[in-house]
Amino acid sequence: MNYAEMTEKMAAGNGFIAALDQSGGSTPKALAGYGVEAGAWNTEEEMFGLIHDMRSRIIKSPAFTGDKVIGAILFERTMDGTVDGKPTPAALIEKGVVPFIKIDKGLEDEANGVQLMKPMPTLDALLEKSKALGVYGTKERSVINSANAEGIAAVVKQQFEVGKQVLSHGMMPIIEPEVNIKSETRADCDKILLAEILKNLDELPEGQQVMLKLSLPIVPGTFDPLVSHPKVLRVVALSGGYKRPEACVELAKNTGIIASFSRALLEDLRFQMTDAEFDASLGAAIDEIYNGSTQKTAAVAA
């Protein structure tokens, strides 16, 4: 797939994006969920080796193909590694899966009800390296915890500034201002976030597009104006702590939005499974998330 083919797949492909990008702080938790306890490694290198083995097993699985998984977001170490002797992005592209790279360096402490992204002083070098490996786009995450208009405006402004830097390298940014699904002011957060994103989209030069990764809204259809916006290539949703069945039900209520799930994709996979068990479990999860992404219930519910 060349860049134009990847853009077409992202714009119109049936399926979802797999988020395989847990980084340093969340890796022990991801491994524990996979059935690998903390005593299984002695060094950080060994820990990252174990998580790479898990991701390689997912990517190599016959259940994991571009027919239903149209994209995958990678952690930098995963991108730099190999799957069956091939660079990970090349292994994905070979299966028809568009590769993305997580670029943020984590979150600042909360202020004004939000957590901004930490500085990314080496971002240009990371973008150059990623693009050379065939990576199509990026993903960067901030968190919104309460309906503070000033804080949400700052999150979206920072996200679009980073997005413009990504665009300048000829790559596609996935802008992710996550609303905490446990927020007591979640519905108001969604409304403020929508207004701020629309404002920033209007300021993008004509012909430029971004992707958006958003928490599933408390009121289905809230983000319809973003789904139809000419400067938005695709809107994808994170699971945000929902278990997979609930995440897929909520996803199906939102027309035009596909999944970009991490925990909800991986929650039933275990290190101890045979390959047949692993492939069957992964296949069932992929089918469920694919259905939530492509078979919508919003019109029925309305």
C-alpha positions as CSV (number, residue, x, y, z in Angstrom):
1,M,0.0,0.0,0.0
2,N,1.3,3.5,-0.9
3,Y,0.2,6.6,1.0
4,A,-2.8,7.3,-1.3
5,E,-4.0,3.7,-0.8
6,M,-3.6,4.0,2.9
7,T,-5.6,7.2,2.9
8,E,-8.4,5.6,0.9
9,K,-8.4,2.7,3.4
10,M,-8.6,5.0,6.3
11,A,-11.3,7.1,4.7
12,A,-13.6,4.4,3.5
13,G,-12.4,1.0,4.8
14,N,-14.8,-1.2,6.7
15,G,-13.2,-2.2,10.0
16,F,-11.4,-0.7,12.9
17,I,-8.0,0.3,14.2
18,A,-6.2,-1.9,16.7
19,A,-4.4,0.1,19.5
20,L,-1.3,-1.9,20.3
21,D,0.6,1.1,21.8
22,Q,0.8,0.6,25.6
23,S,4.0,2.3,26.6
24,G,6.3,2.1,29.7
25,G,3.9,3.0,32.5
26,S,1.0,0.8,31.2
27,T,3.1,-2.2,30.1
28,P,3.1,-4.1,33.4
29,K,-0.7,-3.8,33.6
30,A,-1.0,-4.9,30.0
31,L,1.2,-7.9,30.6
32,A,-0.7,-8.8,33.8
33,G,-3.9,-8.8,31.8
34,Y,-2.2,-11.2,29.4
35,G,-1.3,-13.5,32.2
36,V,2.3,-12.5,32.7
37,E,3.0,-11.5,36.2
38,A,5.6,-9.0,37.4
39,G,8.1,-11.6,38.4
40,A,8.5,-12.9,34.9
41,W,11.1,-10.2,34.0
42,N,14.1,-8.7,35.7
43,T,14.9,-5.7,33.5
44,E,12.9,-3.2,31.5
45,E,14.4,-4.7,28.3
46,E,13.0,-8.1,29.3
47,M,9.6,-6.5,30.0
48,F,9.5,-4.8,26.6
49,G,10.6,-8.1,25.0
50,L,7.6,-9.8,26.5
51,I,5.1,-7.2,25.4
52,H,6.7,-7.3,21.9
53,D,6.2,-11.1,21.8
54,M,2.5,-10.5,22.7
55,R,2.1,-7.9,19.9
56,S,4.0,-10.1,17.4
57,R,1.6,-13.0,18.2
58,I,-1.4,-10.8,17.6
59,I,0.0,-9.5,14.3
60,K,1.0,-12.9,13.0
61,S,-2.4,-14.4,13.9
62,P,-4.5,-15.5,10.9
63,A,-7.4,-13.7,12.6
64,F,-5.6,-10.4,12.3
65,T,-5.9,-9.2,8.7
66,G,-6.7,-6.0,6.8
67,D,-10.2,-7.3,6.0
68,K,-11.4,-6.2,9.5
69,V,-8.5,-4.5,11.1
70,I,-7.7,-1.6,8.8
71,G,-5.1,0.0,11.0
72,A,-2.8,-0.5,14.0
73,I,-1.2,2.0,16.4
74,L,2.3,1.0,17.6
75,F,4.5,2.0,20.5
76,E,7.9,3.2,19.3
77,R,9.7,0.1,20.5
78,T,7.2,-2.1,18.7
79,M,7.7,-0.1,15.5
80,D,11.5,-0.4,15.9
81,G,11.2,-4.2,16.3
82,T,10.5,-7.0,13.9
83,V,7.8,-9.6,13.3
84,D,9.1,-12.8,11.6
85,G,12.2,-10.9,10.6
86,K,10.4,-8.0,9.0
87,P,10.2,-4.5,10.4
88,T,6.8,-4.3,12.3
89,P,5.3,-1.6,10.0
90,A,6.2,-3.7,6.9
91,A,4.7,-6.8,8.5
92,L,1.4,-4.9,9.0
93,I,1.4,-3.4,5.5
94,E,1.9,-6.9,4.1
95,K,-1.4,-8.0,5.9
96,G,-3.2,-4.9,4.6
97,V,-3.1,-3.1,7.9
98,V,-2.2,0.6,7.9
99,P,0.5,1.4,10.6
100,F,0.4,4.4,13.0
101,I,2.9,5.4,15.7
102,K,2.0,6.7,19.2
103,I,4.1,9.9,19.6
104,D,3.2,11.5,22.9
105,K,5.5,11.2,25.9
106,G,2.8,11.0,28.5
107,L,0.7,13.5,30.4
108,E,1.4,16.6,32.5
109,D,-0.2,16.8,36.0
110,E,-3.8,18.0,35.9
111,A,-4.6,21.7,35.6
112,N,-7.9,23.4,34.7
113,G,-9.5,20.0,34.7
114,V,-7.3,18.5,32.0
115,Q,-3.9,16.9,31.4
116,L,-1.9,18.3,28.6
117,M,0.8,16.3,26.7
118,K,4.3,16.5,28.0
119,P,6.8,18.3,25.6
120,M,8.1,16.3,22.6
121,P,11.5,17.8,21.8
122,T,12.6,14.9,19.6
123,L,9.3,14.7,17.6
124,D,10.7,15.7,14.2
125,A,13.3,13.0,14.4
126,L,10.7,10.4,15.4
127,L,8.5,11.4,12.5
128,E,11.3,11.2,10.0
129,K,12.3,7.7,11.3
130,S,8.6,6.5,11.3
131,K,7.9,7.7,7.8
132,A,11.1,6.0,6.5
133,L,9.7,2.7,8.0
134,G,6.5,3.2,6.0
135,V,4.3,4.4,8.9
136,Y,1.3,6.3,7.7
137,G,0.3,8.4,10.7
138,T,0.6,9.2,14.4
139,K,-1.5,9.3,17.5
140,E,-1.2,11.7,20.5
141,R,-3.3,11.6,23.7
142,S,-4.5,14.2,26.2
143,V,-7.1,13.7,28.9
144,I,-10.1,15.8,29.8
145,N,-11.4,15.2,33.4
146,S,-14.0,18.0,33.8
147,A,-15.9,20.6,31.8
148,N,-13.5,23.4,32.2
149,A,-13.8,25.5,29.0
150,E,-10.3,27.0,29.4
151,G,-8.7,23.6,30.0
152,I,-10.5,21.9,27.1
153,A,-9.5,24.8,24.8
154,A,-5.9,24.4,25.8
155,V,-6.0,20.6,25.1
156,V,-7.4,21.0,21.7
157,K,-5.1,23.9,20.8
158,Q,-2.1,21.8,21.8
159,Q,-3.4,18.8,19.9
160,F,-3.8,20.7,16.7
161,E,-0.4,22.3,17.0
162,V,1.2,18.9,17.2
163,G,-1.1,17.7,14.4
164,K,0.2,20.5,12.1
165,Q,3.8,19.4,12.9
166,V,2.8,15.8,11.9
167,L,1.2,17.1,8.7
168,S,4.3,19.0,7.8
169,H,6.1,15.7,7.6
170,G,3.5,14.3,5.1
171,M,1.9,12.1,7.8
172,M,-1.7,11.8,9.1
173,P,-2.3,12.8,12.7
174,I,-4.8,11.1,14.9
175,I,-5.8,13.8,17.4
176,E,-6.9,12.2,20.7
177,P,-8.4,14.5,23.4
178,E,-9.9,11.7,25.6
179,V,-12.8,12.6,27.8
180,N,-12.6,10.5,31.0
181,I,-15.8,8.4,31.0
182,K,-15.9,8.6,34.8
183,S,-16.2,12.4,34.6
184,E,-19.2,13.8,36.5
185,T,-19.5,16.5,33.8
186,R,-19.0,14.2,30.8
187,A,-21.9,15.5,28.7
188,D,-20.7,19.1,29.1
189,C,-17.2,18.0,28.3
190,D,-18.4,16.5,25.0
191,K,-20.2,19.7,24.0
192,I,-17.3,22.0,24.8
193,L,-14.9,19.6,23.1
194,L,-17.0,19.5,19.9
195,A,-17.1,23.3,19.7
196,E,-13.3,23.6,20.2
197,I,-12.5,20.9,17.6
198,L,-14.8,22.6,15.1
199,K,-13.1,25.9,15.7
200,N,-9.6,24.4,15.2
201,L,-10.7,22.5,12.1
202,D,-11.9,25.8,10.5
203,E,-8.4,27.1,11.0
204,L,-6.7,24.2,9.1
205,P,-5.7,25.1,5.6
206,E,-8.0,23.9,2.8
207,G,-7.0,20.5,1.6
208,Q,-5.6,19.3,4.9
209,Q,-7.3,16.6,7.0
210,V,-6.8,15.1,10.4
211,M,-8.2,12.0,12.1
212,L,-9.9,12.2,15.5
213,K,-9.9,9.6,18.3
214,L,-12.6,10.4,20.9
215,S,-14.3,8.9,23.9
216,L,-17.7,7.5,23.0
217,P,-20.1,10.4,23.7
218,I,-22.7,10.2,26.5
219,V,-25.3,11.4,24.0
220,P,-25.1,9.3,20.8
221,G,-24.6,11.3,17.6
222,T,-22.9,14.2,19.5
223,F,-20.0,14.0,17.1
224,D,-21.9,13.7,13.9
225,P,-20.7,17.2,12.8
226,L,-17.1,15.9,13.0
227,V,-17.9,12.6,11.1
228,S,-19.2,14.7,8.1
229,H,-16.6,17.5,8.3
230,P,-14.5,17.8,5.1
231,K,-11.3,18.3,7.1
232,V,-11.8,15.1,9.0
233,L,-10.6,11.9,7.3
234,R,-12.2,9.5,9.9
235,V,-13.5,9.6,13.5
236,V,-12.5,6.7,15.7
237,A,-13.4,5.9,19.3
238,L,-11.4,4.6,22.2
239,S,-12.9,2.1,24.7
240,G,-11.9,4.3,27.6
241,G,-12.3,1.7,30.3
242,Y,-15.5,0.0,29.0
243,K,-15.4,-3.7,28.8
244,R,-15.7,-4.9,25.1
245,P,-19.4,-5.8,25.1
246,E,-20.4,-2.4,26.5
247,A,-17.9,-0.5,24.3
248,C,-19.3,-2.2,21.2
249,V,-22.9,-1.4,22.1
250,E,-22.0,2.3,22.7
251,L,-20.0,2.3,19.5
252,A,-22.9,0.9,17.4
253,K,-25.0,3.9,18.5
254,N,-22.7,6.4,16.7
255,T,-23.0,6.4,12.9
256,G,-19.8,6.9,11.0
257,I,-17.5,6.2,14.0
258,I,-15.2,3.1,14.1
259,A,-13.3,1.6,17.0
260,S,-9.7,2.1,18.0
261,F,-9.7,-0.2,21.0
262,S,-6.8,-1.4,23.1
263,R,-7.9,-3.1,26.3
264,A,-11.3,-4.0,24.9
265,L,-9.5,-5.8,22.0
266,L,-7.0,-7.7,24.2
267,E,-8.9,-8.4,27.4
268,D,-9.6,-12.1,26.7
269,L,-6.1,-13.0,25.4
270,R,-3.7,-15.0,27.7
271,F,-0.1,-16.0,27.4
272,Q,-0.9,-19.6,28.3
273,M,-3.3,-20.2,25.4
274,T,-2.5,-22.6,22.7
275,D,-2.2,-20.9,19.3
276,A,-5.6,-22.3,18.3
277,E,-7.2,-20.9,21.5
278,F,-5.4,-17.6,21.0
279,D,-6.5,-17.2,17.4
280,A,-10.1,-18.1,18.2
281,S,-10.3,-15.6,21.1
282,L,-8.7,-12.9,19.1
283,G,-10.9,-13.7,16.1
284,A,-14.1,-13.4,18.3
285,A,-12.9,-10.1,19.7
286,I,-12.2,-8.7,16.2
287,D,-15.6,-9.8,14.9
288,E,-17.4,-8.2,17.8
289,I,-15.5,-4.9,17.4
290,Y,-15.9,-5.0,13.6
291,N,-19.6,-5.4,14.0
292,G,-19.8,-2.4,16.4
293,S,-17.8,-0.4,13.9
294,T,-19.9,-1.3,10.8
295,Q,-23.4,-2.3,11.9
296,K,-25.0,0.7,13.5
297,T,-28.0,0.9,15.7
298,A,-28.4,4.7,16.0
299,A,-31.3,4.9,13.6
300,V,-33.2,2.1,15.3
301,A,-32.6,3.6,18.7
302,A,-33.8,6.9,17.6
